[in-house]
Amino acid sequence: MQSQSIISNYSSIKQLLYALLFNTLSESTQVEKKQFIEFKKNHLYKDRDNSKILYISGVAQQLSKSHNCTAMDIADSIRSKLSATSGDVCQVKIVPPGWIYLELTPPFLATWLQHLVMGCLGQDGKMGTEKINSKFKDHNPANIFVVQYSHARCCSLILLGHREGLIKLREPLPDNHPAFGQLLPQQPIPWLNHDKQLWLNLSTEKDLLAQLVQVVDNLACASNSDAINWQKAALKLSQALENFWCQCRIWGDVKIYSPELAQARLGLVIITQHLLRFLLVEKLGVTAPWEL
C-alpha cells in the first residue's frame, strides 16, 4: 500500500488507522462493519509518549469474547496482515494480553506532514477578515489573544522564511489570502535525513508534532464536536509552538550549516499556522490575524 494514496483519503492518522484495522479485521476475522464501528469508539488511543507517534488498539481483546479465540491469537493475526500490507505506514507489535501497538514510520510521517504543509485541510474563508459567527460561545479574551498571537508569529516566520529563501510560497499573495503559507508543489520540505529518519529529534519538536497529530485527529474523528474544548486545544497547540520556538532555532548557524533542518522546522510552523487559523475561525469564531 502506498502512503501517498491513503493519505489523500485520510488527513487524520487515527482515521487512517481505523480504516487499516477494519480492512484487516474484515478479512481475518469476518467482523462486520457495524460491529467494528462500535469498537471504533473505544479501542484506539494515541499514546501520551511524544517521543514517537504511537497508537494502541484493544480491539483484539474485545473480539476474543465473541470469536472463541485468544486475544493474543487475534492480535497476532492482525499484526501479520498489517505488516504485510501496510509496513510502510506503521510498525506493528503485540503486547500481552493482546494490545496492538501501531507506531508510525518516519517515511510515512514525512508524507503526512507534506500533505498538511501543502494546505490539504481546506482553507475556506479569508484569514484575518472572517465575520464573527454568533453561534460561538463566549471565550476568555486573554486566551484568545494568546492563540491569535501564536498565529501571527507563525505568519511572520513563514514570510521571513520565504524572503530568506528557505521556502518558496505561491505568489503573488495578499497576507490575508486563504492559501497563505502554501508552498509550491515543486518545493517539498526535506523532512527526512540521509538515514530516512525525521530531522525533528528535539523533545520540543516532537511535542509540537504530537500536538499537530492530536488536533487533526480531533477535527476528523470527534463524534460530537461540542464535547471538545477547542479553546483548550488551541491553547495547547500555542504553548507547544512557544516551547518549540524557545528551543529550536531556524536562522543563523542552523540556516547556514543545516538548511534541511531549518526547512523542516519551518514546515512545522506552516502546519501550525494552518491549524491555528482553522481553530480560531471555524471552532472559536474569531479572526486569525496575520499580524498584531
Beta strands, then each sheet from edge to edge (+ up, - down):
strand 1: 44-46
strand 2: 54-57
strand 3: 90-95
strand 4: 99-104
sheet 1: 1+ 2- 4+ 3-
end
